[in-house]
Amino acid sequence: MNAPLIVRIGGEDGLRALIEQFYDLMETLPEAQDIHRLHFRGHGLAHTRAAQLEFMSGFMGGRAYYRERHGHMDLREIHAHVPIRDADAEVWLKVMDEALASCGHEGLHIDSLRSPCAGRR
């Protein structure tokens, strides 16, 4: 099946559930507290949940809401206001893996997210 990843995870409703689970974990897991605090250098988690949904929709092959709103999807520019360490990136990925698993997402299409070329399709 060559459907976009967003379709394979249940469309925008499935993506919304994933993002909500991800940020629920981000707010509660002790290992994610440093990243949780970083969000308050921006607009807070309510804003971040919405922006993440917009970004991930385009990233996963759905409507590019984030690009429509901001004119780009450049992760470096998006995060320029926060000092992200390698350890923070690793925790982010771990929490996303946990959110994916708790939402029942698995398989090759999910494994492809971990590829260095993910999002370039």
C-alpha positions in Angstrom: 0.0 0.0 0.0 1.4 3.3 -1.0 -1.1 5.6 0.7 0.4 8.6 2.5 1.3 7.9 6.1 -1.4 10.2 7.4 -4.0 7.9 5.7 -2.3 4.8 7.2 -2.6 6.1 10.7 -6.2 7.0 10.4 -6.3 10.4 8.7 -6.4 13.7 10.6 -8.4 12.1 13.4 -5.7 9.4 13.9 -3.0 12.1 13.8 -4.9 14.2 16.3 -5.1 11.2 18.7 -1.4 10.6 18.2 -0.4 14.2 18.9 -2.7 14.3 22.0 -1.2 11.1 23.3 2.3 12.4 22.6 1.8 15.6 24.6 0.0 13.9 27.4 3.1 11.8 27.8 5.3 14.8 27.4 3.5 16.4 30.3 3.7 13.4 32.6 6.8 11.4 31.9 9.7 12.4 34.2 12.3 11.9 31.5 10.4 14.4 29.3 10.3 17.2 31.8 13.3 19.1 30.3 11.5 19.2 26.9 8.2 20.1 28.6 9.9 23.1 30.1 11.4 24.1 26.7 7.9 24.5 25.3 7.3 27.4 27.7 10.1 29.4 25.9 7.6 29.5 23.1 3.8 29.7 23.4 3.2 26.8 25.7 1.8 23.3 25.1 -1.7 24.2 23.9 -0.1 26.2 21.0 2.4 23.5 20.5 -0.2 20.7 20.2 -1.9 22.6 17.4 1.3 23.5 15.6 2.5 19.9 15.8 -0.7 18.7 14.3 -0.3 21.2 11.4 3.3 20.3 10.9 2.9 16.5 11.1 0.0 16.6 8.7 2.2 17.9 6.0 5.2 15.8 7.1 3.0 12.6 6.8 1.7 13.5 3.4 -1.5 15.2 4.3 -2.5 18.8 3.9 0.5 21.1 4.7 -1.3 23.4 7.1 2.0 24.5 8.7 3.5 25.5 5.4 0.3 27.3 4.4 0.4 29.3 7.6 4.1 30.0 7.9 5.5 29.6 4.4 8.0 26.9 5.3 8.5 23.7 7.3 12.1 24.3 8.3 12.7 22.6 11.7 15.8 24.6 12.4 13.9 27.9 11.9 10.9 26.6 13.9 13.1 25.8 16.9 15.6 28.6 16.6 14.3 30.1 19.9 15.1 27.0 22.0 18.4 25.4 22.9 17.8 21.8 21.9 20.4 19.3 23.0 21.0 15.9 21.4 19.6 14.3 24.6 16.4 16.3 24.2 16.0 15.0 20.6 16.5 11.4 21.8 13.9 11.9 24.5 11.5 13.4 22.0 11.9 10.4 19.7 11.5 8.0 22.7 8.2 9.7 23.7 7.0 9.7 20.1 7.8 6.0 19.9 5.8 5.4 23.1 2.8 7.5 21.7 2.9 5.6 18.4 2.9 2.3 20.3 0.1 3.3 22.7 -2.0 4.4 19.7 -1.5 0.9 18.2 0.7 2.1 15.3 3.4 -0.3 14.1 4.8 -1.8 11.0 7.0 -0.8 8.1 5.2 2.5 7.5 5.9 3.5 11.1 9.5 2.3 11.0 10.0 4.6 7.9 9.5 7.6 10.2 12.8 6.8 11.8 14.6 6.9 8.5 17.1 9.8 8.0 15.1 10.6 4.8 11.7 10.6 6.5 9.6 13.6 5.5 11.4 14.0 2.2 9.0 11.9 0.3 
